Amino acid sequence: MTSPGVVIVGAGQAAAVAARALREQGYRGRITMLGRERHKPYERPPLSKAVLVAAEEPSLDVLAPEAWALGDIDLLSNSDATALDLSKRQVRLAGGQVLPYDMCLVATGGEANTLASAPAGHPQVHYVRTLDDARRLRAALQGKPKIAILGGGFLGLEIANSALSAGAAVTVLERATCLLDRFLPPEASAWLASGLREAGARLLLGASLHGVRSLPGGRMRVATDTGDLEVDEVVVAIGLSPNDALARGAGLEIAAGGGILVDASCRTSNEHVFACGDCTSQQRPGQAAPTRLESWQNANEQARTAAAAMLGAPLPAPVVPWFWTDQGKHNIQVLGLPAPDLEYVRRGDPASGKVLWIGHRDAIPLHGVAINAGADLRAIRPLFEQRRTVQFDDFRDDATHLRAWAKQMQAGAVSTV
Ligand SMILES: Cc1cc2nc3c(=O)[nH]c(=O)nc-3n(C[C@H](O)[C@H](O)[C@H](O)COP(=O)(O)OP(=O)(O)OC[C@H]3O[C@@H](n4cnc5c(N)ncnc54)[C@H](O)[C@@H]3O)c2cc1C
């Protein structure tokens, strides 16, 4: 009898990268991947960017077409896993089918948080998590509508920029008084807000939403504490919840803030079940509690780690979290994790459109933010990996060669301790 092999629940970024990594690392058993959506695994980052505005939809495949055949991966699309039986090592599908496994990898991603007064499925309401969501919003933007974006996080702001370039009239409603204040230094946040305003967006910061209501004629009323807006379309971008229901139902350990709790090897509380991507919460170096990272890089890194761990191979070295966002014509990259007590030093001037900040605690770089300066951030990445004390005087000076400075700091030639 053939052994059941690996069953991957979810068919997104992490699932596809894990399947490929299993084959690359020599796994010869069966790989079955099941996904709720009708599509093959696709890249989500372009959904709020190029998919909304490019003349032609870009290719979104996570795996090249030949990788499916070469990898001998069985993909069951339109297949919703409804239960995981840890003792029998089985996954149950919505249609009643039962799939046994030797090892199971849960890569179920997350679901957009919803607003009761703006339900998904309403013709003028948009949540952007799936390719079908993005295609629907793209079609709506072609009428150059008046839109309200509820939520000024990375996703809401990417959509705002895309909608502006599609000719829509955009209002962004954000509860906080500064954009992305938990993730960016205050100067970066102010720069982002003024850029959006210059591009024509109306920003309602520090605004509370009272509710959304349909009006006759297909318009929508968004009620806020600073007055009501009447718009054609409403986009809701108020964060993500991990898709951990399957794991909860099975009795796997869930982190206090949600997400399937995994160790450094992406193993869950059951030895035959691993998890990776947006559905997880993982203990990371320097963090007091397990953290959830909703990023493309995290999905890929955890997928490769889980594949290695399932095969008993050496784990890839842990990496510093990295994230990028494209805000209109600007590329923002973030390295490391923010914390409220960090102090920021800056190189460059926001007005020039190219800036790099280092957030540090006791002169140890922990959080890098680059606006249109991704190469500079890459040049100083080793300092974040090594977590060593540095001296910032030369960093601030535009004339300093950054890579040379980083090397000098790595070598410990200059140290404040
Ligand atoms: C619009 C958008 C823009 C983004 N932009 C960026 C960016 O600029 N930079 C960045 O770093 N990251 C970005 N991200 C985040 C990044 O795409 C995600 O972190 C990444 O896709 C997570 O991969 P995943 O495999 O964990 O989850 P997903 O890619 O969401 O895949 C999970 C899959 O599992 C399926 N599934 C769930 N439950 C079940 C079940 N019970 N049975 C079967 N299938 C199930 C889901 O339908 C889904 O297809 C963006 C995300 C979105 C949505």
Ligand as a Chemical Component Dictionary entry (heavy atoms), coordinates in Angstrom:
data_LIG
# 
_chem_comp.id                   LIG 
_chem_comp.type                 NON-POLYMER 
_chem_comp.pdbx_formal_charge   0 
_chem_comp.three_letter_code    LIG 
# 
loop_
_chem_comp_atom.comp_id 
_chem_comp_atom.atom_id 
_chem_comp_atom.alt_atom_id 
_chem_comp_atom.type_symbol 
_chem_comp_atom.charge 
_chem_comp_atom.model_Cartn_x 
_chem_comp_atom.model_Cartn_y 
_chem_comp_atom.model_Cartn_z 
_chem_comp_atom.pdbx_ordinal 
LIG C1  C1  C 0 -3.872 42.351 -1.295 1  
LIG C2  C2  C 0 -2.630 41.876 -0.585 2  
LIG C3  C3  C 0 -1.440 42.561 -0.746 3  
LIG C4  C4  C 0 -0.283 42.137 -0.099 4  
LIG N1  N1  N 0 0.880  42.834 -0.274 5  
LIG C5  C5  C 0 1.997  42.436 0.364  6  
LIG C6  C6  C 0 3.219  43.151 0.198  7  
LIG O1  O1  O 0 3.283  44.158 -0.520 8  
LIG N2  N2  N 0 4.322  42.721 0.855  9  
LIG C7  C7  C 0 4.291  41.596 1.664  10 
LIG O2  O2  O 0 5.327  41.240 2.236  11 
LIG N3  N3  N 0 3.146  40.893 1.840  12 
LIG C8  C8  C 0 2.002  41.290 1.213  13 
LIG N4  N4  N 0 0.835  40.590 1.384  14 
LIG C9  C9  C 0 0.824  39.441 2.317  15 
LIG C10 C10 C 0 1.198  38.129 1.654  16 
LIG O3  O3  O 0 0.615  37.988 0.394  17 
LIG C11 C11 C 0 0.730  37.015 2.575  18 
LIG O4  O4  O 0 1.466  37.159 3.782  19 
LIG C12 C12 C 0 0.925  35.624 1.993  20 
LIG O5  O5  O 0 0.093  35.439 0.877  21 
LIG C13 C13 C 0 0.596  34.571 3.044  22 
LIG O6  O6  O 0 0.672  33.316 2.462  23 
LIG P1  P1  P 0 -0.149 32.088 3.100  24 
LIG O7  O7  O 0 0.123  30.923 2.231  25 
LIG O8  O8  O 0 0.091  32.009 4.543  26 
LIG O9  O9  O 0 -1.691 32.503 2.946  27 
LIG P2  P2  P 0 -2.539 32.685 1.639  28 
LIG O10 O10 O 0 -1.687 33.140 0.517  29 
LIG O11 O11 O 0 -3.685 33.528 2.048  30 
LIG O12 O12 O 0 -3.064 31.213 1.299  31 
LIG C14 C14 C 0 -3.932 30.496 2.132  32 
LIG C15 C15 C 0 -4.868 29.686 1.270  33 
LIG O13 O13 O 0 -5.478 28.696 2.071  34 
LIG C16 C16 C 0 -6.835 28.562 1.699  35 
LIG N5  N5  N 0 -7.588 27.971 2.805  36 
LIG C17 C17 C 0 -7.879 28.534 4.002  37 
LIG N6  N6  N 0 -8.562 27.666 4.785  38 
LIG C18 C18 C 0 -8.704 26.551 4.056  39 
LIG C19 C19 C 0 -9.330 25.299 4.330  40 
LIG N7  N7  N 0 -9.917 25.034 5.495  41 
LIG N8  N8  N 0 -9.319 24.360 3.352  42 
LIG C20 C20 C 0 -8.712 24.600 2.164  43 
LIG N9  N9  N 0 -8.099 25.769 1.859  44 
LIG C21 C21 C 0 -8.093 26.727 2.801  45 
LIG C22 C22 C 0 -7.242 29.996 1.383  46 
LIG O14 O14 O 0 -8.396 30.007 0.585  47 
LIG C23 C23 C 0 -6.002 30.510 0.667  48 
LIG O15 O15 O 0 -6.083 30.292 -0.721 49 
LIG C24 C24 C 0 -0.327 40.993 0.744  50 
LIG C25 C25 C 0 -1.544 40.301 0.921  51 
LIG C26 C26 C 0 -2.685 40.740 0.257  52 
LIG C27 C27 C 0 -3.980 39.997 0.454  53 
# 
loop_
_chem_comp_bond.comp_id 
_chem_comp_bond.atom_id_1 
_chem_comp_bond.atom_id_2 
_chem_comp_bond.value_order 
_chem_comp_bond.pdbx_ordinal 
LIG C1  C2  SING 1  
LIG C2  C3  SING 2  
LIG C2  C26 DOUB 3  
LIG C3  C4  DOUB 4  
LIG C4  N1  SING 5  
LIG C4  C24 SING 6  
LIG N1  C5  DOUB 7  
LIG C5  C6  SING 8  
LIG C5  C8  SING 9  
LIG C6  O1  DOUB 10 
LIG C6  N2  SING 11 
LIG N2  C7  SING 12 
LIG C7  O2  DOUB 13 
LIG C7  N3  SING 14 
LIG N3  C8  DOUB 15 
LIG C8  N4  SING 16 
LIG N4  C9  SING 17 
LIG N4  C24 SING 18 
LIG C9  C10 SING 19 
LIG C10 O3  SING 20 
LIG C10 C11 SING 21 
LIG C11 O4  SING 22 
LIG C11 C12 SING 23 
LIG C12 O5  SING 24 
LIG C12 C13 SING 25 
LIG C13 O6  SING 26 
LIG O6  P1  SING 27 
LIG P1  O7  DOUB 28 
LIG P1  O8  SING 29 
LIG P1  O9  SING 30 
LIG O9  P2  SING 31 
LIG P2  O10 DOUB 32 
LIG P2  O11 SING 33 
LIG P2  O12 SING 34 
LIG O12 C14 SING 35 
LIG C14 C15 SING 36 
LIG C15 O13 SING 37 
LIG C15 C23 SING 38 
LIG O13 C16 SING 39 
LIG C16 N5  SING 40 
LIG C16 C22 SING 41 
LIG N5  C17 SING 42 
LIG N5  C21 SING 43 
LIG C17 N6  DOUB 44 
LIG N6  C18 SING 45 
LIG C18 C19 SING 46 
LIG C18 C21 DOUB 47 
LIG C19 N7  SING 48 
LIG C19 N8  DOUB 49 
LIG N8  C20 SING 50 
LIG C20 N9  DOUB 51 
LIG N9  C21 SING 52 
LIG C22 O14 SING 53 
LIG C22 C23 SING 54 
LIG C23 O15 SING 55 
LIG C24 C25 DOUB 56 
LIG C25 C26 SING 57 
LIG C26 C27 SING 58 
# 
